[in-house]
Amino acid sequence: MPFSDRVSISQKIEEKSEKDRLKKLVQSIKPKGFGVIVRTVAEGKKIAELEKDMENLLSRWTAMCKKLPTAHHPSKVLGELNRASSILRDVFNDSFSGIHIDDEELYNETKDYLEEIAPSKQSIVKFYQSNDTPIFEKYNIERQIKTSFGKTVSMSKGAYLIIEHTEALHVIDVNSGNRSNKASNQEDTAMEVNMIAAAEIARQLRLRDMGGIIVVDFIDLSNPDNRKVLYDFLREEMSDDKAKHKILPPSKFGLVQITRQRVRPEVNIKTREEDPNNENGEIEAPILIIDRIASDLERIAKIHENVVLNVHPFVAAYLTKGFPSLRFKWFLERKKWVKIIPRDAYTYLEYHFFDKKGKDIKD
C-alpha cells in the first residue's frame, strides 16, 4: 500500500477516535435537560476546559432566565458576543500577555468578557490613547500587513516564499535566497530552509485564509528521513488550524499537496504601490526596503569585512539620521560599521553593496 494511502487511512482513524472521545466527554458533563453542540475548536481539549465552558454557558442561560420576568418590552435580555469577544473565545489562551484597544466602548466590553472567562487575565487589557500615533503604527501592524500579504514573503536566514494564485489552485515556491550552495551542506541547508518555510506556510494559510488546493514546492531533499521529518513538522504546525485540511507526504520532486476548507473568501490585501519612477508601473511597498537591506546585510557581513552601501539619498538619510540611527544599531549587532553613500542617480528603491575594493557584491 502506498505511503500516502496509509497516511490517509491513519488520519481517518485518528479523526474517528477524537470524535468518540469528545462524545464521551460531553455526555459526562452535559447538564440534564440540555442539548450540546460541539464545535471544532473543542478538538484536543481536556475535560476540565470543556466543563468550564459548559458552566459559563449555563450561567449565562440562568442570568437570562432571571431577567425575563422583570424585563421591559421590548428589550434585549441576551445578545451574541461582539466580533472581538467571539475572536477571543476562539483563540484566547494563557500565552496572551497584552490586549491593546483604542476604542473605549470595545475596551470595556472586552474587560467584562475576560472577567467572565479568565478573571486573572483581565489586567492585560489596556486602553490605548494617543493623538500623535495611530495604534496600527505604534505596534507596526501596517508593516506586518505589507510584509505578510505580498506576493513575496520574507523569512529568516535570507529565505523567502513566492505565493501565486491561479483559478484552479494556489502555488507556493520555497526559495533559499543567497544561502550557501556548497555540495557538502546542500542537504542541511535545504532542510533548514524547508523547516523555516513550513512554519511560515502554516501561518500564511491561516492569515490569508487560503482554501482549496495548495501545492508547495519545497527545496528538494535527497534523504527520505528528512522528507518524513519535514512532513511531520508541517502537520504539527498546521494542527492548530481550525479549518478542515489534509496534507499529503512530499513527492520525490519535493511537492507537498494540501487541501484546506474554504470557510470564507480569501483575504487579499493589495500591498504594491504606484512606482514614483514610472507612472504606469507598480513596485513593492517602499516600507519593506529597509527589511530587505537588513536581510542582505546580515548575509554579506558574514563574508565581507568592510561593506559600503549605496542608496537613494532619501533612504540614506533614513538610515543615518537620528540617535540611535539604524546604522548605529547595525553596528551594535554586528560590530561592523557600514559606510553609506547617497547616490542621486539611483531610483527610490535601488541599492547596491560594495566591498572595500569597490566591487559590487552580488552573491
N, C-alpha and C positions, 0 to 999 in steps of 0.2 A: 504494500500500500504506500503511495507517495507521501512524503513528509507533510505536504500541505493538507492532504485529506485527513491525516492523523491529527493535525493541529485543529482542523475544523471540527472533528468529532469530539476532541478533548474540550474545546470551548463550549460546545453544546452541552456536554455533561456537566461542566462547571456551572453554566447558567441554570440548568435544571436543579442542581444541588443547592445553589444560592436561593432560588425561588422556594424550594421546600423548607430551607432553613428559616427564611423570613416568615413563611406561612405559620410555622410552629411558634415562632417568637410572638407574632401578632396575636395568635389565639390565646397565648398565655397571659397577655396583658390587656386584652380588649375588654372595656367596660361592658357590663351586662346591658343588653338592650340597644347597643350601638353597633353600627357597621363601620368598617375601616377601609380606606383606600390607601394602598402603599405606593408611594412614588419611587422613581428610580434612584433618587438621592439616598434612599434608605439602604441601598446595597452596601454590604460590608459593615454596617453599623452594629454596635453592641446592644444588648437588650436594655441596658441602663439608659442609653441615649434615646432609644425608641420609647421607653416608658416615660422619660422626662417630657418628650414631645407630646405624648398622649395626655399627660397631666396638664400641660399648658393649654391644649385644645379643649379639654374638659372644663378647665377653669374659665375659659372664655365663654363656653356654652352656658355654664352656670351663671356667670355675671350677666349675660344677655337675658336669661330667663328671669332674673331678679328685676331687671329694668322694665320688662314688658308691662307689668300691671300699672306702673306709675308713669309710663312714657306718654308724652303729649302726641296728639295726632295732627298731621303726620310728623314723624321724627325718625331719625336713624338710630337704631339701638346697637347695630353691629356692622362694621364695614370691612371690606377687604383691605389687606395691607397695602400701603403705598409702594411705589416701584422700588424705592431704596430699601424698605424693610423686607420686601419679598426677595431681593437680591441677597441681603444679609441672611435671611432664613436659609438660603441655599448654600452660601459659600462661607459664612462666618465660622471661625474656629479659634482655638487658643493662640494661634500664631499671629493674630491681628494685634498690632501694637499702637495703632492710631487711626482714627477716622476723622477727617477734616472736612467741615461743611461750611459753606459761605451763605447759606440761606437759613435765617433764624427759625422759621416755622419747621423746616425739614430737620434742623438741628434738634429741636425739642421733641419731635416725633421719633427720631432715631434714638435719642436718650431714653425715652419712655419704652420703646421696643426692647432695647438692650436690658433695661431694668427687669423686663419680664423673662427674657431667655438667658441672660448672663449678667446678673447684678454686679459681679466682681469686675466686669469689663466696662461698666458704664463710664468710668473716668477717662477712657481712651477717646471718647467723642469730644472733639474740640471745635469751637466756633471760630472760623477764620474771618478776620476783619482787617481789610487793608484798602485804602483809597488809591494806592500807588500801583500795586502789582496784583493782577488777577490771579485767582487761585491756581489756574492751569499753568500759568507761567512760573509761579512760586515753586511748584513741585515738578516742573519740567514735563508736564503732561503733553504739551504741544510737541515738544521734541520727540517724546516717546511715540506719539501717534505718527509723526512723519517718518520715524525710523522703522516702525513696525508694519506700516501698511503700503510701503512702496513695492515696486517690482523686485528690488534688490534688498535683502535683509542681511545686515552685517552681524557677525558673531565674533566671539573672542578668538585669539590666535590668528587673526587675519582672514579667517574663513568667512564665506557668505553663501546665502541661498538666492536662487533666482526662481521666482514664482510666476508661472504663466497660466492663463486661463483660456480654455477653449470651450466650444459648445458641448463637447462630449465629456470632458474630464479636466482635472487640474494636474499640472506637471510641476514638480519641484526638483530643481537641479542643485546638488551639493557641490560646492567648489572649495578647494583648499586654499585659494588665493596664492600668495607668494610664499608658500611653505617650502621646506627643503624637499628636493626631489632625488636625493641620493638613493641608489638602489638598496643599500644596506638597511635603510629605515623607511622605505616606502610603505610597507605594510603597517608599521607602527604609526606613521603619520596619517595614513588613510583611516586607521581605526580611531585615532584620537579625534580627527575632524568629524568622522561619522557619528561618534558618540555625542559631540557638541551639537551637531546638526539634528540628531534625533530628539534631543530635549527641546530645541528651538522649534522644530516642526510640530511637535505635540502642542506647544504654546501657540504657534501661529494658527493651527486648525481651530483652536478654541477662540482666539482673538477675532479671527475673520469669520468664524462660524462657517467654514468651508464644508460643503456636503457633496454627496455623490461619489464619484470615483477619483481617487488621488493616487498618482503614480510618482514615487520618489526615486530619483536616480542618485543613489549613494555612490561614493567612490569605491571602485572595485576592490574586493578583499579576496585574496587567494586562499586564505586559511578558512576552512569550513567552520572551525570552532569560533573564529572571530565573527563570522556571519550569524552564528547562533547566539552569541553574546549580544550582538547589535540588535537582533530581533527581540530578544527577551527584554533588553533595556528599553526599546521603543514601546513595547507592550506595557511595561511598568510606568513609563512616563505618561501614557495615554489612559492609564487605569482610572484616573480621576475625571476623565471626560464624561460628562453626563449624557452626551449624545450617543446613541447606539452605533457601534462601529465594529469592524472586523479587519484584522491585519493578516496578510499572507507573508510567509517567510521570504527572505531575499532570494531572487533567482540567481543563476550563475553569472548573470550580467550585472548584478548589484541592484536590480529593480525591486522595490517593495510596493505592493498594491494595497491600498486602503480603501474601504468603503465606509462612509460616515453618513449618518442620518442627517438629512436636510430639514432642520427644525423651522428655520425662517430664512428670508432672503440673506444672501451672503453680505457681510459688512464690506463695503468697497469705498474706501476713502481716497480721494484723489490727492496725491502728495506732490506731484510735479507742478512746477510753476512756469510762468512765462519767461522765456530767455531774454535777458536785457540786451544781448548782442544780436538777436535775431527775432524780429517781430512775429514771425510765423512759427517759431520753434518753441520747444519746451525743454526744461532742464530739471535735474534732480533738485529737491528742496535745498536752497543755499545753507539752511541751518545745519545741514549734515556734513558740510565740507570740513569742519573742524574735527569731527569724529573720524573722517577718512584720513585726514592728515595725521592725527594722533595714532591711528592704527598702522599707517605706513611707517611712521617714525619708530614705533615700538619694534617693528621688524628690522628696519635699517640700522638702528642704533646698536643692535647686537653684532652687526657685521663691520660697520664703519666707525672709526674713532671720531673723526671730525665730519660734521654734517652741516651743509648750507641749504637753507630752504628759500626758494624764490617764489613769491606770490604776488597777487594783485595788491596795490597799496592799501586798499580798504581792509583786506584780510590781514596784511602785515601789521596795520595799526591795532586791529583787534587782538592780535597775538602778543603784542609787545607793550601796550599801554596799560596803565593801572598797576596797583600793587595788592596782592601778588598777581603778576601777569601770567598768562597761560605758559609762556616760555619759561618763566621762573619756576612754575610748578613742574614742568617737564624736567628742568634741571634738578630739582629736589628728588624726583622719582628715579631718574636715570644717571645722575651725576655727570651728565654731559651737556655742555652749552651748545645750543643750536643757533647758528648765525642766520638771521632772517633778512633778506634783501627784497625791498619792494620793486616790482617791475611794472612800469607804466604800459608796456606793450602787451601784458598778459590780459586775457579775458577774466571776467569776475571769478570764475570757479577753476581757473587754471593754476596749477602749481607743479614745481619740479624740485627734486632733491639732487644736490651735487656733493661730490666728495671734495677733499682738500685740494685735489689737483684740477678741479673744475669739470670733472667727468660726470655726465648725467647718470644718476643711479636709477636703473630701470628694473633690475631683478631683485 
